[in-house]
Amino acid sequence: MKTVVESTDQSQEAGSPRGVDVRVVSGSKNWIESEAIRQLDATSQLEGMLKAVGFPDLHPGKGSPVGAAFVTEEMIYPYVIGGDIGCGMGFFQTDLLRRKARLDRWSEKLHDLEHPWDGNVQQWLSSAQLPSCHFDSALGTIGGGNHFAELQAVDRVEDRGEFEKLGLNKENLFILVHSGSRGLGESLLREFVVDHGSNGVRADSLSGSVYLNGHDRAVRWGEANRSLIAHRFASALGATNSLVWDGCHNSVSRRELGGNIVWLHRKGAAPADAGIAMIPGSRGTRSYLMKSRGDMAEFAWSLSHGAGRKWSRSESRKRIRERFRPAELVQTGLGGRVICENRDLLYEEAPDVYKKIEIVVQDLVDAGCISVIATFKPLITYKTRAIRR
């Protein structure tokens, strides 16, 4: 399969002397909705836009597509990256041994990861050099939607040298956490929208500085949140964990391009400039630990952040409800256990509502973006319990 990187040079708003580099990374076996392409094109026409890149997991979002990265000059667009500022993934190695896994017993021990932590939140915030705020009680909680915490085992090591360089042991088990800044990021977006709606502002303006200061705090809050979720997960199983990688999917950050300062907007895109990245499929498919390659500025220093949805949530509920009973969705084809006692969420996040992660990863490999270090399979995926214990 050959990956086609479609690139066009489109004019910006009338009167602008610059063109915009718009490209979509997609192979012949992939399928991307036309609405996602339309949203990518529409976003690329915003003032100050230099580059718009859609990745193989591209799908429609609220206004702008998910699975994309945008590079601007002078302007920032908070509405493009959305309310879950700092949303991303953390990947942790535990001291749990694969040969001692007891999935049914461990599943019973995991609960309340969607509810406030009963530990010392202030101490955790202090260690992350974060101030207290109105959302302290949400620190260490997963949230809804496609957020999760998952126990994983090594499936296959493709690059032993890179695997060992990271200090990883295939006999150990791992935790992958997907969560963000919870209500904090949403509150920052709402404050901005009151004055500016969906419009952007100059990064060096007063409004831009106020937003960026809050944004940077929300990004660090999201990382601290994922770290605490992993701690709670591991502690419930009598284990400890250490961070391997953390990557933010929704953010705006400063970069240098051609000697000029530019602003990178990620909307559901994993960072490629950290050297490695974890790209999950769904609760029923493998996750891929990747190494970025080549000149990633060409791809806006970003990668796919997952498999990408095929269907909307309402369509997913209808389709999956017709095909499966709830009892058939709490254990995966790979033998993993699923803890999700919200029936709608169980349907909305079923493996079949996502694209094939193998195709998404192969598109990136063929485009020269990445190489595979190792694959991991899910053992226990935690979403939510019905009753707090």
Stockholm file with secondary structure:
# STOCKHOLM 1.0

chainA/1-389         MKTVVESTDQSQEAGSPRGVDVRVVSGSKNWIESEAIRQLDATSQLEGMLKAVGFPDLHPGKGSPVGAAFVTEEMIYPYVIGGDIGCGMGFFQTDLLRRKARLDRWSEKLHDLEHPWDGNVQQWLSSAQLPSCHFDSALGTIGGGNHFAELQAVDRVEDRGEFEKLGLNKENLFILVHSGSRGLGESLLREFVVDHGSNGVRADSLSGSVYLNGHDRAVRWGEANRSLIAHRFASALGATNSLVWDGCHNSVSRRELGGNIVWLHRKGAAPADAGIAMIPGSRGTRSYLMKSRGDMAEFAWSLSHGAGRKWSRSESRKRIRERFRPAELVQTGLGGRVICENRDLLYEEAPDVYKKIEIVVQDLVDAGCISVIATFKPLITYKTRAIRR
#=GR chainA/1-389 SS CCEEEEEEEEECSTTCCCEEEEEEEEETTCCCCHHHHHHHHHHHTSTTEEEEEEEEEEECCSSSCEEEEEEESSEECHHHHCSCTTCEEEEEEEEEEGGGCCHHHHHHHCCCTTSCCSSCHHHHHHHTTCCCCTTGGGTTCCCSTTCEEEEEEEEEESCHHHHHHTTCCTTEEEEEEEECCTHHHHHHHHHHHHHHTTCCEETTSHHHHHHHHHHHHHHHHHHHHHHHHHHHHHHHTTCCEEEEEEEESEEEEEEEETTEEEEEEEESEEESTTSEEEECCCTTSCEEEEEECSCGGGGTTEEECSSCBSSCHHHHHHHHHHHCCGGGSSBCTTSCEEEECCHHHHHHTCGGGBCCHHHHHHHHHHTTSEEEEEEEEEEEEEEECSSCC
#=GC SS_cons         CCEEEEEEEEECSTTCCCEEEEEEEEETTCCCCHHHHHHHHHHHTSTTEEEEEEEEEEECCSSSCEEEEEEESSEECHHHHCSCTTCEEEEEEEEEEGGGCCHHHHHHHCCCTTSCCSSCHHHHHHHTTCCCCTTGGGTTCCCSTTCEEEEEEEEEESCHHHHHHTTCCTTEEEEEEEECCTHHHHHHHHHHHHHHTTCCEETTSHHHHHHHHHHHHHHHHHHHHHHHHHHHHHHHTTCCEEEEEEEESEEEEEEEETTEEEEEEEESEEESTTSEEEECCCTTSCEEEEEECSCGGGGTTEEECSSCBSSCHHHHHHHHHHHCCGGGSSBCTTSCEEEECCHHHHHHTCGGGBCCHHHHHHHHHHTTSEEEEEEEEEEEEEEECSSCC
//
